[in-house]
Amino acid sequence: MNRKQLSVAFFLVFFTNVALAWAGDGGRVVQGAGTTLVTGGTGTPSFVPVLTKFGIHWRDGQGRLDCLALAPSAAAGTPGSGNFDTNVMYVTGPITAVEIHGAIAVLTGTATVTGLGAGSSRPFTATAERGGSGARFVLTVSGLTFEETLLEGEITF
């Protein structure tokens, strides 16, 4: 990269604090996987804890999102209510674009959804905060929004 290109790149990143991850941009990678606890949103079951297992990976203009939501089959306070053994939703599909805003990556694409909000070619937006335990992950798909807190795992970019 020559001096002029470097100056322009610095100016754009410094003054907008936004980097759009383009295909072939020299190896920009957004990735993460872990377990989250759904802490709110629209369409989330009342008083039913929901854990998700998610994975995201984006490199050189290609990527994928997978997110499995699990809930207990037993009612709260009964034996087995802490076993997350029921698949209530699964979202899987290609990531078609990524924007990075400081410590936040916004991933968009289309997914196949089973369970809650079921359907194919459903647009999704996943907002991922860089970090480990305590980082935020928000998935919007099929008119539903799931606000999640990372319990285990890590999101990097």
C-alpha positions in Angstrom: 0.0 0.0 0.0 1.5 3.3 -1.0 1.7 6.4 1.3 -1.4 8.1 -0.3 -3.5 5.0 0.0 -2.4 4.6 3.6 -3.3 8.2 4.4 -6.7 7.9 2.9 -7.4 4.6 4.7 -6.3 6.2 8.0 -8.5 9.2 7.4 -11.6 7.1 6.7 -11.2 4.8 9.7 -10.2 7.6 12.1 -13.0 10.0 11.2 -15.8 7.6 10.6 -14.7 4.8 13.0 -16.4 2.4 10.5 -14.7 -0.2 8.4 -16.8 -2.1 5.9 -15.4 -5.6 5.4 -15.1 -6.1 1.7 -14.3 -9.3 -0.2 -10.6 -9.5 -0.8 -9.8 -6.8 1.7 -6.6 -8.4 2.8 -7.9 -10.9 5.2 -10.5 -9.2 7.5 -11.9 -11.9 9.7 -14.9 -11.8 12.0 -15.4 -15.0 14.0 -16.9 -16.3 17.2 -18.6 -19.1 18.9 -20.1 -19.7 22.3 -23.0 -20.1 24.6 -25.3 -17.2 25.4 -28.3 -16.6 27.7 -31.2 -14.8 26.0 -31.8 -11.8 28.3 -34.6 -10.0 26.4 -36.0 -9.0 23.1 -39.2 -9.4 21.1 -40.6 -12.9 20.7 -38.7 -14.4 23.6 -40.7 -16.8 25.8 -41.8 -15.2 29.2 -40.1 -16.7 32.3 -38.5 -19.5 30.2 -34.7 -19.4 30.2 -33.2 -19.8 26.7 -29.6 -20.7 26.0 -28.1 -20.5 22.5 -25.1 -22.1 20.9 -23.9 -19.9 18.1 -21.1 -19.8 15.6 -20.1 -17.0 13.1 -17.3 -16.9 10.7 -16.6 -14.3 7.9 -13.5 -14.0 5.8 -12.8 -12.4 2.4 -16.4 -11.7 1.6 -17.8 -15.1 2.7 -19.2 -16.4 5.9 -21.9 -18.3 7.8 -24.0 -17.9 10.9 -25.5 -20.8 12.9 -27.5 -20.3 16.0 -29.3 -23.0 18.0 -31.8 -22.0 20.7 -32.5 -24.4 23.5 -35.0 -24.3 26.3 -35.9 -26.7 29.1 -38.8 -29.1 28.5 -39.6 -29.2 32.2 -41.5 -26.3 33.9 -39.5 -23.9 36.1 -39.0 -25.3 39.6 -39.6 -28.9 38.6 -37.0 -31.6 38.3 -35.2 -31.2 35.0 -36.0 -27.6 34.6 -32.3 -26.8 34.3 -31.8 -29.2 31.4 -31.8 -27.2 28.1 -33.0 -30.1 26.0 -35.6 -28.7 23.6 -34.7 -27.2 20.2 -37.0 -24.1 20.0 -35.2 -22.4 17.1 -32.4 -23.0 14.6 -31.1 -20.2 12.3 -28.5 -21.1 9.7 -27.3 -19.3 6.6 -24.7 -17.3 4.7 -23.4 -13.9 5.9 -23.5 -11.6 2.9 -22.1 -8.4 4.4 -20.3 -7.2 7.5 -19.8 -3.7 8.9 -17.5 -3.0 11.8 -18.1 0.0 14.1 -15.4 0.1 16.7 -16.0 -3.0 19.0 -19.3 -3.9 17.2 -19.7 -6.0 14.1 -23.0 -6.0 12.2 -23.5 -9.1 10.1 -26.3 -9.4 7.6 -27.5 -12.3 5.4 -30.4 -14.7 4.8 -31.2 -17.8 6.8 -33.3 -20.9 7.0 -35.1 -20.8 10.3 -36.8 -23.8 12.1 -39.0 -23.5 15.2 -39.9 -20.0 16.2 -40.1 -17.8 13.1 -39.7 -20.8 10.7 -39.1 -20.1 7.0 -36.5 -20.0 4.3 -34.6 -17.0 2.9 -35.3 -15.0 6.0 -33.2 -11.8 6.3 -31.2 -11.6 9.5 -29.0 -9.1 11.3 -26.6 -10.2 14.0 -24.9 -7.6 16.0 -21.8 -9.0 17.8 -19.7 -7.2 20.4 -16.0 -8.1 20.5 -15.0 -10.0 23.6 -15.6 -13.0 25.8 -17.9 -13.6 28.7 -20.3 -10.7 29.1 -20.1 -9.6 25.4 -23.5 -8.9 23.8 -24.9 -10.7 20.8 -28.3 -9.6 19.2 -30.0 -11.6 16.5 -32.9 -10.2 14.6 -34.7 -12.6 12.2 -38.3 -13.4 11.2 -39.5 -10.2 13.0 -38.1 -11.5 16.3 -35.2 -9.9 18.2 -33.1 -11.9 20.7 -30.8 -9.9 23.0 -28.1 -12.3 24.3 -25.2 -12.2 26.7 -22.2 -14.4 26.0 -21.6 -16.8 28.9 -18.8 -18.9 27.3 -16.8 -18.4 24.1 -15.4 -15.4 22.3 -16.1 -13.0 19.4 -13.0 -11.6 17.6 -12.4 -9.2 14.6 
